[in-house]
Amino acid sequence: MSAHDILIMMGLVLSAGIATQLLADYIKLPAIVPLLAVGVLLGPEVLNIVRPDELGIGLRVIIPLIVAIIVFEGGMALDITYLRQVSRVVRNLITIGCIVTALLGAAIAHWLVGLDWSLALLFGALVSITGPTVINPLLRRAAVTQKLKTILIAEGVLVDAVGAVLAVVVLEVILAQHQPLTGFSEWAIRVGGGAFIGIAGGWLLGRGLQQIGKQFSAELTRLSALGGAIAIYTIADTFSAEAGIAAAAAAGIVVGNTRFPHEEEVHHFKGDLTTLGIGVIFILLAANIQFGDLAVLGWNGVLGVAALMLLVRPAAVFLSTVGTRLTIKERLFISAVGPRGIVSASFATFAALRLEDAGYADANLLIGLVFMVVIGTVVVQSFSTPWVAKWLGVRPMLTVIIGADPLGRDLARNLQSQGEEVVLIDRDPASVAQARQQELTVLEGDASHEQVLRKAGIERAHSIVATTSSDKANLLVCQLARSRFGINDLVARVNDDANIKMFTELGIRSMSPNAVAVMVLENLLRRPSTLQLLTDLDPGKEVREATLYNQVFFGKALKDLSLEGDVLIVMIRRANKLFVPHGSTTLAQGDQITIIGASEDAAYAASNFELQTGTGKASVVGATPDMSS
């Protein structure tokens, strides 16, 4: 194939990737599914327009670079505050979970499909990789709590590195380039070395972006971030094969938690590159599929894929989360989300070529089985993940905000940063456009119409906040939400102080911007420390409110409670009376308890107080994200 032909083919792949994702968004389908279909259609098995094998070594250059950018962007999306809260779970998933998946996956490949043990172990290593190329699009379709999102994205980003290096080492052991014991030490050195280069490089890149952003434009800052990410990956991969993925993941986490000018533009730019990259690699992946490799596996291959999803993944997750605070429903959801992506498929292709050269006749079975796992997990979980999230009840609390003006947008961002799902409604196209530019979920329409509220998902909303400049509109929407949808948690902005009494009498909690400004200024003047308690908490600290539903605590004195971790009960509201409790204070059903402490500990205590049949709700009153660099 000439250079001109390759140029035309890659141009077609890029165009097809973009067009397919536009179509998928329009028809509300997971983009990965039509991307795979288009890849197969354009590939040698059907139209024979896209022929990845003719790219030769170029394929081994294009895909790793795109994967590195995707992994770096995935790392940037991880908030270190949330990552610290779930660090034990993530650590176990990328170590215990990875090993369990590799071993059980090998057993399935050997006993069910018939691969010999050496190839079966390589298969196990390959399918231990989930990867952000698939996880991120799935989670964009299935709104889940911030905790679950952080766990799954972190696992996908980090296990890419751990699993890829494990697969390299297993392949080298098979080809007798390493003894098994030496291979294990080589695996540890590559992962550790890549992570070290990534952390150091990410720190330097973050400091560099701080200076570049001050002196240069947003465009040059974006390009500097891209160039730095590729440089870190290249340096690490020069140090050791496949160490670049570990470096990209570590660097992304460091840079993503560094504050620098034009930071938001860099995130958007990386997101655009990731979307483009996913389109390219999945079309190339699908075009590389050979029907014969899949057909030879037959129903045993299908059973193997089912066993990985229904037996191996849950076993790995439950063993990795023993002794953690994850609920059964949260563990089940993580078990249901473990799609394999481009890293598994691309490395399987590379490994099969080397194994065929070494005389392994079953190399085609290996690549066929890996491709079947990728296709099966991606297609099934693209459709099942939103349904499973809804069925298990692990979606975050939904707040509908009426008004996408600056106040509504700022409130939406704050609630999202605390893990809540937020939908804005506004009929002003300019406000809607600004909300979309800030990557907020917004619906254009009149919130006084029932169909608009239903489209926003009001049936599963726990709160309505009306922030428009019209008191009449705010009152109308709140009354509609209560009378038609049974929502009682209603909050409204009151623009005319004379209307506050009317809102209050109707059971709508309200605030006047003028009154709030006066209160804040007075507190700054007379009670600065009290105001600081809620507005300037240490990173990772929260103030939470919870209503007591758990019968275990009824009649118990505070001194007899065994609250885990760094938490303190500071106030109790009972029968509309607020008081500061002491050690002998006994708890009663319906008490509204105010808790302050470490984010995870406060959340755990609040969930325990509200534990019942699922009707209790906890709300974050004050939270300070980790803004350290």
Stockholm file with secondary structure:
# STOCKHOLM 1.0

chainA/1-629         MSAHDILIMMGLVLSAGIATQLLADYIKLPAIVPLLAVGVLLGPEVLNIVRPDELGIGLRVIIPLIVAIIVFEGGMALDITYLRQVSRVVRNLITIGCIVTALLGAAIAHWLVGLDWSLALLFGALVSITGPTVINPLLRRAAVTQKLKTILIAEGVLVDAVGAVLAVVVLEVILAQHQPLTGFSEWAIRVGGGAFIGIAGGWLLGRGLQQIGKQFSAELTRLSALGGAIAIYTIADTFSAEAGIAAAAAAGIVVGNTRFPHEEEVHHFKGDLTTLGIGVIFILLAANIQFGDLAVLGWNGVLGVAALMLLVRPAAVFLSTVGTRLTIKERLFISAVGPRGIVSASFATFAALRLEDAGYADANLLIGLVFMVVIGTVVVQSFSTPWVAKWLGVRPMLTVIIGADPLGRDLARNLQSQGEEVVLIDRDPASVAQARQQELTVLEGDASHEQVLRKAGIERAHSIVATTSSDKANLLVCQLARSRFGINDLVARVNDDANIKMFTELGIRSMSPNAVAVMVLENLLRRPSTLQLLTDLDPGKEVREATLYNQVFFGKALKDLSLEGDVLIVMIRRANKLFVPHGSTTLAQGDQITIIGASEDAAYAASNFELQTGTGKASVVGATPDMSS
#=GR chainA/1-629 SS CCHHHHHHHHHHHHHHHHHHHHHHHHTTCCTHHHHHHHHHHHSTTTTCCCCGGGGTHHHHHHHHHHHHHHHHHHHHTCCHHHHHHTHHHHHHIIIIIHHHHHHHHHHHIIIIICCCHHHHHHHHHHTTCCCHHHHHHHHHHSCCCHHHHHHHHHHHHHHHHHHHHHHHHHHHHHTTSSCHHHHHHHHHHHHHHHHHHHHHHHHHHHHHHHHHHHHSCHHHHHHHHHHHHHHHHHHHHHHSTTHHHHHHHHHHHHHHTSCCTTHHHHHHHHHHHHHHHHHHHHHHHHHTCCHHHHHTTHHHHHHHHHHIIIIIHHHHHHHHTTTSSCCHHHHHHHHHCCCCCHHHHHHHHHHHHHHHHTTCTTHHHHHHHHHHHHHHHHHHHHHHHHHHHHHHTCSCCEEEEECCSHHHHHHHHHHHHTTCEEEEEESCHHHHHHHHHTTCCEEESCTTSHHHHHHTTGGGEEEEEECCSCHHHHHHHHHHHHHHHCCCCEEEECSSGGGHHHHHHTTCEEECHHHHHHHHHHHHHHCHHHHHHHHSCCTTEEEEEEECCCGGGTTCBGGGCCCCSSEEEEEEEETTEEECCCTTCBCCTTCEEEEEEEHHHHHHHHHHHTCSSSCCCCEEEEECCCCCC
#=GC SS_cons         CCHHHHHHHHHHHHHHHHHHHHHHHHTTCCTHHHHHHHHHHHSTTTTCCCCGGGGTHHHHHHHHHHHHHHHHHHHHTCCHHHHHHTHHHHHHIIIIIHHHHHHHHHHHIIIIICCCHHHHHHHHHHTTCCCHHHHHHHHHHSCCCHHHHHHHHHHHHHHHHHHHHHHHHHHHHHTTSSCHHHHHHHHHHHHHHHHHHHHHHHHHHHHHHHHHHHHSCHHHHHHHHHHHHHHHHHHHHHHSTTHHHHHHHHHHHHHHTSCCTTHHHHHHHHHHHHHHHHHHHHHHHHHTCCHHHHHTTHHHHHHHHHHIIIIIHHHHHHHHTTTSSCCHHHHHHHHHCCCCCHHHHHHHHHHHHHHHHTTCTTHHHHHHHHHHHHHHHHHHHHHHHHHHHHHHTCSCCEEEEECCSHHHHHHHHHHHHTTCEEEEEESCHHHHHHHHHTTCCEEESCTTSHHHHHHTTGGGEEEEEECCSCHHHHHHHHHHHHHHHCCCCEEEECSSGGGHHHHHHTTCEEECHHHHHHHHHHHHHHCHHHHHHHHSCCTTEEEEEEECCCGGGTTCBGGGCCCCSSEEEEEEEETTEEECCCTTCBCCTTCEEEEEEEHHHHHHHHHHHTCSSSCCCCEEEEECCCCCC
//
